[in-house]
Amino acid sequence: MEVHHHPDLHHEKKPWKEYILEFVMIFLAVTMGFFAESLRENMSERSNARDFLETYRNELVQQHKDFESYSTIFHKKIDLCDSLARIFDDGRENKDIHVVERLLIPAKRIIYIPVNTSAYDQMISSGTLRYIKNIPLRDSMAYYKSMMDGLKNYNTQINLMLLNGELEVQKLEDVHNVVPKDTGNYVNILTYKAVMKPYQAMTDRERRYLVGYYEDYVISAASSINKLYTLNKHNRAVLNLVNRELDK
C-alpha cells in the first residue's frame, strides 16, 4: 500500500527587516497612487477652471455690449419723457396732442436690464473658483458680481415704483387705445402711435403729479445710465485681469 507523505508546510521564518521593507514598499505604492490620482484630478479641475474662465470672459464681453446698448436706450427715454414733461408743464397737452400720441408709448416703456451672471455662478457652484490663485482677480470678480446684483435690484425697484405711479396717471390720461389691439400680427410697440381723446382740465395738483411722473422717468433713466457707466468701467477692469490670467 502506497503511503502519501504530506509536504512540509512550515516555511522558514523571514527576518524582521524583510517585513519592514515589504510594508514600506506597499505604503509607498499606495501613497504614490494616491498622489498620482490627486494630481490627475487637480490637473482636470484646473483645466475645467480655465474653461469656465474663458466662458466668463465671453460673458463679460456680452455684458459690455448690453451696457452700451441699454445706455443708448435710456438716453432716448430721457429725451422722450423730458419732452412730455415740458408739454404738460406748459399746459400744451391738447394743443400738441398728436405729439403726445407719438411719444406716449415709447416713453412709458418699462426697461428691464438683462443681468446674466451664469458663468460666474457656475464657477461658484462647481467649486472651480478656488483653483484661480490670482487673489486680486477673484476679489474683482466677486465685487463685480455684487454690483451686478445691485443693478438688478435697483432696476426691479424702479420699475415697481413707475408701475405704481401709472395707476394714478391713468386717471388723468385717456388710455383706451394706447396699445395695439391686433395681436395676430407683429406690431412694433415702440413705433405704435396711440389715438387719444383730449385731456380734461387739470388742477395744479394733478398737473404737477403728471409732470413729476414723467420727470421720475427722466431721473431713473439718468441714474441707470450712471450705474451702467460705472459697471462698464469695472467690466473692462475685470476683463483685463481675466485676459492676463488666461495668457499665462
GUBADREN-232943 format. One record per residue (C-alpha): residue number from 1; y, x, z. Coordinates in Angstrom, 2 decimals, decimal comma. Example, Ala and Ser with C-alpha at 12.3 -4.5 7.8 and 13.67 -1.06 7.14 Angstrom:
2
[pt 1 [-4,50 12,30 7,80]]
[pt 2 [-1,06 13,67 7,14]]
# end
This chain:
248
[pt 1 [0,00 0,00 0,00]]
[pt 2 [3,33 1,38 -1,08]]
[pt 3 [5,89 1,82 1,59]]
[pt 4 [9,56 1,40 0,70]]
[pt 5 [11,91 3,64 2,55]]
[pt 6 [15,41 2,26 3,21]]
[pt 7 [18,18 4,62 2,23]]
[pt 8 [20,13 6,22 4,93]]
[pt 9 [23,40 4,16 5,13]]
[pt 10 [25,02 6,41 7,61]]
[pt 11 [27,93 8,23 5,97]]
[pt 12 [29,36 11,38 7,19]]
[pt 13 [32,50 10,68 9,18]]
[pt 14 [35,75 11,65 7,41]]
[pt 15 [38,25 13,92 9,04]]
[pt 16 [41,17 12,03 10,56]]
[pt 17 [43,58 13,80 8,22]]
[pt 18 [42,00 12,06 5,20]]
[pt 19 [42,65 8,65 6,78]]
[pt 20 [46,28 9,55 7,26]]
[pt 21 [46,52 10,77 3,70]]
[pt 22 [44,99 7,53 2,33]]
[pt 23 [47,36 5,47 4,45]]
[pt 24 [50,36 7,45 3,24]]
[pt 25 [49,31 7,08 -0,40]]
[pt 26 [48,74 3,32 -0,08]]
[pt 27 [52,06 2,97 1,73]]
[pt 28 [53,89 4,94 -0,96]]
[pt 29 [52,24 2,90 -3,73]]
[pt 30 [53,25 -0,39 -2,11]]
[pt 31 [56,75 0,89 -1,38]]
[pt 32 [57,26 2,20 -4,91]]
[pt 33 [56,03 -1,09 -6,32]]
[pt 34 [58,46 -2,95 -4,09]]
[pt 35 [61,39 -0,77 -5,14]]
[pt 36 [60,40 -1,00 -8,81]]
[pt 37 [60,32 -4,80 -8,63]]
[pt 38 [63,58 -4,84 -6,71]]
[pt 39 [65,19 -2,55 -9,29]]
[pt 40 [63,93 -4,73 -12,13]]
[pt 41 [65,35 -7,87 -10,51]]
[pt 42 [68,60 -6,08 -9,76]]
[pt 43 [68,97 -4,97 -13,38]]
[pt 44 [68,15 -8,50 -14,56]]
[pt 45 [70,73 -10,03 -12,21]]
[pt 46 [73,37 -7,53 -13,31]]
[pt 47 [72,65 -8,42 -16,93]]
[pt 48 [72,98 -12,11 -16,07]]
[pt 49 [76,25 -11,39 -14,23]]
[pt 50 [77,61 -9,70 -17,33]]
[pt 51 [76,57 -12,67 -19,48]]
[pt 52 [78,30 -15,04 -17,05]]
[pt 53 [81,38 -12,83 -17,06]]
[pt 54 [81,54 -12,96 -20,86]]
[pt 55 [81,28 -16,76 -20,70]]
[pt 56 [84,02 -16,73 -18,08]]
[pt 57 [86,21 -14,66 -20,41]]
[pt 58 [85,75 -17,24 -23,17]]
[pt 59 [86,71 -19,92 -20,68]]
[pt 60 [89,91 -18,05 -19,81]]
[pt 61 [90,82 -17,81 -23,49]]
[pt 62 [90,31 -21,56 -23,94]]
[pt 63 [92,33 -22,32 -20,80]]
[pt 64 [95,20 -20,25 -22,17]]
[pt 65 [95,19 -22,35 -25,36]]
[pt 66 [95,10 -25,56 -23,30]]
[pt 67 [98,03 -24,42 -21,15]]
[pt 68 [100,12 -23,66 -24,23]]
[pt 69 [99,21 -26,98 -25,86]]
[pt 70 [99,93 -29,12 -22,80]]
[pt 71 [103,16 -27,29 -22,08]]
[pt 72 [104,33 -28,41 -25,55]]
[pt 73 [103,20 -31,97 -24,82]]
[pt 74 [105,17 -32,03 -21,56]]
[pt 75 [108,29 -30,68 -23,30]]
[pt 76 [108,11 -33,56 -25,78]]
[pt 77 [107,58 -36,00 -22,93]]
[pt 78 [110,75 -34,77 -21,23]]
[pt 79 [112,76 -35,45 -24,39]]
[pt 80 [111,32 -38,98 -24,72]]
[pt 81 [111,78 -40,00 -21,09]]
[pt 82 [115,22 -38,44 -20,85]]
[pt 83 [116,34 -40,42 -23,92]]
[pt 84 [115,08 -43,66 -22,38]]
[pt 85 [116,71 -42,91 -19,02]]
[pt 86 [120,07 -42,34 -20,78]]
[pt 87 [119,76 -45,59 -22,73]]
[pt 88 [119,13 -47,59 -19,55]]
[pt 89 [121,79 -45,72 -17,60]]
[pt 90 [124,37 -46,54 -20,30]]
[pt 91 [123,23 -50,19 -20,49]]
[pt 92 [122,28 -49,86 -24,18]]
[pt 93 [118,68 -51,12 -23,88]]
[pt 94 [119,28 -54,23 -26,01]]
[pt 95 [121,69 -52,59 -28,45]]
[pt 96 [119,14 -49,79 -29,02]]
[pt 97 [116,05 -51,99 -28,62]]
[pt 98 [114,43 -50,51 -31,75]]
[pt 99 [114,79 -47,02 -30,31]]
[pt 100 [113,23 -48,21 -27,05]]
[pt 101 [110,34 -49,78 -29,00]]
[pt 102 [109,68 -46,45 -30,75]]
[pt 103 [109,87 -44,28 -27,63]]
[pt 104 [108,26 -46,53 -25,04]]
[pt 105 [104,53 -45,95 -25,61]]
[pt 106 [104,54 -42,14 -26,05]]
[pt 107 [106,96 -41,88 -23,10]]
[pt 108 [104,59 -43,85 -20,84]]
[pt 109 [101,60 -41,77 -21,85]]
[pt 110 [99,61 -40,61 -18,82]]
[pt 111 [98,66 -36,96 -19,30]]
[pt 112 [95,52 -35,58 -17,71]]
[pt 113 [95,38 -31,80 -17,96]]
[pt 114 [91,80 -30,61 -18,57]]
[pt 115 [90,66 -28,36 -15,74]]
[pt 116 [87,38 -26,71 -16,74]]
[pt 117 [86,06 -24,05 -14,36]]
[pt 118 [82,34 -24,44 -15,14]]
[pt 119 [81,76 -20,74 -15,88]]
[pt 120 [83,19 -19,63 -12,53]]
[pt 121 [81,36 -22,45 -10,73]]
[pt 122 [78,06 -21,30 -12,27]]
[pt 123 [78,69 -17,75 -11,08]]
[pt 124 [79,21 -19,06 -7,56]]
[pt 125 [76,19 -21,37 -7,54]]
[pt 126 [73,84 -18,79 -9,09]]
[pt 127 [74,97 -16,02 -6,73]]
[pt 128 [75,65 -13,62 -9,62]]
[pt 129 [79,25 -13,14 -8,49]]
[pt 130 [78,02 -10,74 -5,79]]
[pt 131 [76,93 -8,29 -8,49]]
[pt 132 [80,55 -7,85 -9,55]]
[pt 133 [81,56 -4,92 -7,35]]
[pt 134 [85,18 -4,93 -8,51]]
[pt 135 [86,79 -6,48 -5,42]]
[pt 136 [90,30 -6,95 -6,96]]
[pt 137 [88,68 -8,81 -9,87]]
[pt 138 [86,67 -11,08 -7,58]]
[pt 139 [89,73 -11,81 -5,43]]
[pt 140 [91,83 -12,60 -8,52]]
[pt 141 [89,14 -14,91 -9,87]]
[pt 142 [88,96 -16,79 -6,55]]
[pt 143 [92,74 -17,12 -6,29]]
[pt 144 [92,99 -18,30 -9,89]]
[pt 145 [90,29 -20,92 -9,21]]
[pt 146 [92,27 -22,21 -6,22]]
[pt 147 [95,35 -22,52 -8,44]]
[pt 148 [93,34 -24,50 -11,00]]
[pt 149 [92,15 -26,84 -8,26]]
[pt 150 [95,75 -27,22 -7,10]]
[pt 151 [96,86 -28,18 -10,62]]
[pt 152 [94,07 -30,75 -10,85]]
[pt 153 [95,02 -32,35 -7,53]]
[pt 154 [98,73 -32,33 -8,38]]
[pt 155 [98,10 -33,89 -11,79]]
[pt 156 [96,00 -36,67 -10,21]]
[pt 157 [98,61 -37,44 -7,53]]
[pt 158 [101,50 -37,52 -10,01]]
[pt 159 [99,66 -39,86 -12,36]]
[pt 160 [98,80 -42,22 -9,50]]
[pt 161 [102,46 -42,27 -8,46]]
[pt 162 [103,60 -43,06 -12,01]]
[pt 163 [100,99 -45,78 -12,43]]
[pt 164 [102,09 -47,39 -9,16]]
[pt 165 [105,70 -47,37 -10,39]]
[pt 166 [104,60 -49,02 -13,61]]
[pt 167 [103,72 -52,20 -11,70]]
[pt 168 [107,38 -52,71 -10,76]]
[pt 169 [108,69 -51,67 -14,18]]
[pt 170 [106,55 -54,31 -15,86]]
[pt 171 [108,65 -56,94 -14,05]]
[pt 172 [111,69 -55,69 -15,96]]
[pt 173 [110,21 -54,84 -19,38]]
[pt 174 [108,57 -57,04 -21,97]]
[pt 175 [105,06 -55,65 -22,34]]
[pt 176 [103,44 -58,47 -24,34]]
[pt 177 [102,95 -56,23 -27,38]]
[pt 178 [103,22 -52,64 -26,24]]
[pt 179 [99,64 -51,71 -27,16]]
[pt 180 [97,72 -52,23 -30,43]]
[pt 181 [95,70 -55,45 -30,48]]
[pt 182 [93,45 -54,37 -33,34]]
[pt 183 [90,74 -52,40 -31,55]]
[pt 184 [88,43 -52,49 -34,58]]
[pt 185 [90,39 -49,81 -36,41]]
[pt 186 [91,74 -46,49 -35,20]]
[pt 187 [95,38 -46,71 -34,19]]
[pt 188 [97,34 -43,68 -33,04]]
[pt 189 [98,86 -44,95 -29,83]]
[pt 190 [101,42 -42,11 -29,85]]
[pt 191 [102,96 -43,37 -33,10]]
[pt 192 [102,44 -47,07 -32,43]]
[pt 193 [105,71 -49,00 -32,32]]
[pt 194 [105,94 -51,73 -29,71]]
[pt 195 [107,57 -55,08 -30,50]]
[pt 196 [109,67 -56,15 -27,52]]
[pt 197 [111,85 -59,04 -26,53]]
[pt 198 [115,38 -58,15 -25,38]]
[pt 199 [115,83 -57,11 -21,76]]
[pt 200 [117,19 -59,70 -19,38]]
[pt 201 [120,36 -58,96 -17,46]]
[pt 202 [119,57 -56,49 -14,68]]
[pt 203 [121,13 -55,95 -11,29]]
[pt 204 [122,42 -52,49 -10,39]]
[pt 205 [119,37 -52,03 -8,17]]
[pt 206 [116,95 -52,93 -10,98]]
[pt 207 [118,76 -50,67 -13,43]]
[pt 208 [118,70 -47,75 -11,02]]
[pt 209 [114,99 -48,33 -10,48]]
[pt 210 [114,31 -48,28 -14,21]]
[pt 211 [116,39 -45,14 -14,74]]
[pt 212 [114,68 -43,49 -11,77]]
[pt 213 [111,25 -44,42 -13,12]]
[pt 214 [111,81 -42,53 -16,37]]
[pt 215 [113,54 -39,68 -14,55]]
[pt 216 [110,39 -39,35 -12,42]]
[pt 217 [108,51 -38,72 -15,66]]
[pt 218 [111,05 -36,03 -16,56]]
[pt 219 [110,80 -34,36 -13,14]]
[pt 220 [107,00 -34,47 -13,02]]
[pt 221 [106,74 -33,12 -16,58]]
[pt 222 [109,14 -30,26 -15,76]]
[pt 223 [107,12 -29,47 -12,63]]
[pt 224 [103,90 -29,49 -14,64]]
[pt 225 [105,43 -27,06 -17,14]]
[pt 226 [106,33 -24,67 -14,31]]
[pt 227 [102,81 -24,88 -12,91]]
[pt 228 [101,30 -24,26 -16,33]]
[pt 229 [103,61 -21,28 -16,83]]
[pt 230 [102,55 -19,76 -13,50]]
[pt 231 [98,88 -20,44 -14,21]]
[pt 232 [99,21 -18,86 -17,63]]
[pt 233 [100,57 -15,65 -16,09]]
[pt 234 [97,59 -15,46 -13,72]]
[pt 235 [95,27 -16,35 -16,59]]
[pt 236 [96,49 -13,32 -18,55]]
[pt 237 [96,20 -11,07 -15,49]]
[pt 238 [92,62 -12,17 -14,73]]
[pt 239 [91,67 -11,85 -18,39]]
[pt 240 [92,89 -8,25 -18,45]]
[pt 241 [90,78 -7,44 -15,38]]
[pt 242 [87,73 -9,10 -16,92]]
[pt 243 [88,16 -7,18 -20,17]]
[pt 244 [88,35 -3,89 -18,27]]
[pt 245 [85,21 -4,77 -16,34]]
[pt 246 [83,27 -5,65 -19,49]]
[pt 247 [84,47 -2,48 -21,26]]
[pt 248 [82,91 -0,23 -18,62]]
# end
